[in-house]
Amino acid sequence: MTTGTVEKGAWTKERIYELIMSSTLMVERSILQLYARQTPKEQDMQHTEELNHKGFNGWDAEFGSSLAEQIRRGKKMSPTQLVHARRMLKKYCGQLAIIANEKVG
């Protein structure tokens, strides 16, 4: 791997998790990536309808969508929101690694 580039397949769940735990920017980008995978109807309703393993699950759809909309408006997360967002994102590291590897390829 050369400096400044990432080889295809280099993103792992573990690497994504490390970045989420150390970078607020990574938390924000991760939330926005998951939100983008929700269907437009799911985004509007802040609810998951399709069981397609993309975006937020049913438990996290309302909170994740609300954070995504807040971030899109340019507002920062509160320290409490950041703690809960990191906890929530732990379960999405596999999906986020797939997204990252698709963008590299």
C-alpha positions as CSV (number, residue, x, y, z in Angstrom):
1,M,0.0,0.0,0.0
2,T,1.4,3.4,-0.9
3,T,1.0,6.4,1.3
4,G,-2.2,8.3,0.7
5,T,-4.0,5.5,-1.1
6,V,-6.0,2.6,0.0
7,E,-5.9,-0.7,-1.8
8,K,-9.2,-2.5,-2.7
9,G,-10.4,-4.7,0.1
10,A,-8.2,-2.9,2.6
11,W,-11.1,-1.6,4.7
12,T,-12.0,-4.1,7.5
13,K,-14.6,-3.9,10.2
14,E,-11.8,-3.5,12.8
15,R,-10.2,-0.6,10.9
16,I,-13.6,1.1,10.5
17,Y,-14.3,0.6,14.2
18,E,-11.0,2.2,15.2
19,L,-11.7,5.2,13.1
20,I,-15.2,5.6,14.4
21,M,-13.8,5.5,18.0
22,S,-11.1,8.1,17.3
23,S,-12.7,10.5,14.8
24,T,-15.9,12.5,15.0
25,L,-15.6,13.2,11.3
26,M,-15.7,9.4,10.7
27,V,-18.8,9.1,12.9
28,E,-20.5,11.8,10.9
29,R,-19.5,10.3,7.5
30,S,-20.6,6.9,8.6
31,I,-24.0,8.1,9.7
32,L,-24.5,9.9,6.4
33,Q,-23.4,6.8,4.4
34,L,-25.9,4.6,6.2
35,Y,-28.6,7.2,5.8
36,A,-28.0,7.3,2.1
37,R,-28.7,3.6,1.9
38,Q,-32.1,4.0,3.4
39,T,-34.9,4.3,0.8
40,P,-36.4,7.7,0.3
41,K,-39.6,6.5,2.1
42,E,-37.5,5.2,5.0
43,Q,-35.7,8.6,5.2
44,D,-39.0,10.5,5.2
45,M,-40.5,8.2,7.9
46,Q,-37.3,7.7,9.9
47,H,-38.3,4.1,10.0
48,T,-37.0,0.9,8.3
49,E,-39.4,-0.9,6.1
50,E,-37.3,-3.1,3.9
51,L,-35.2,-5.9,5.3
52,N,-32.4,-5.5,2.8
53,H,-29.4,-5.2,5.3
54,K,-28.7,-1.7,4.0
55,G,-28.8,1.4,6.1
56,F,-30.1,1.5,9.6
57,N,-32.0,-1.4,11.2
58,G,-35.5,-0.9,12.7
59,W,-34.1,-0.1,16.1
60,D,-31.7,2.6,14.9
61,A,-33.6,4.2,12.0
62,E,-35.2,7.0,14.0
63,F,-32.1,8.0,15.9
64,G,-29.7,7.5,13.0
65,S,-31.9,9.4,10.5
66,S,-32.4,12.2,13.0
67,L,-28.6,12.5,13.4
68,A,-28.1,12.3,9.6
69,E,-30.5,15.2,9.1
70,Q,-28.9,17.2,11.9
71,I,-25.4,16.7,10.3
72,R,-26.8,17.6,6.9
73,R,-28.0,20.9,8.3
74,G,-24.5,21.6,9.5
75,K,-25.1,21.1,13.2
76,K,-22.6,19.2,15.3
77,M,-23.6,16.3,17.6
78,S,-23.7,16.9,21.3
79,P,-21.2,14.9,23.4
80,T,-24.0,12.6,24.5
81,Q,-25.2,12.1,20.9
82,L,-21.6,11.3,19.9
83,V,-21.3,8.6,22.6
84,H,-24.6,7.0,21.5
85,A,-23.7,7.3,17.8
86,R,-20.4,5.5,18.4
87,R,-22.2,2.7,20.3
88,M,-24.8,2.4,17.5
89,L,-22.3,2.4,14.7
90,K,-20.4,-0.5,16.2
91,K,-23.0,-2.9,14.7
92,Y,-22.6,-1.3,11.2
93,C,-18.8,-1.7,10.8
94,G,-19.2,-4.6,8.4
95,Q,-21.6,-2.7,6.2
96,L,-19.4,0.4,6.4
97,A,-16.4,-1.7,5.4
98,I,-18.3,-2.9,2.3
99,I,-19.2,0.7,1.4
100,A,-15.6,1.8,1.8
101,N,-14.2,-1.0,-0.3
102,E,-16.8,-0.3,-3.0
103,K,-15.7,3.3,-3.1
104,V,-12.0,2.3,-3.4
105,G,-12.7,-0.2,-6.2
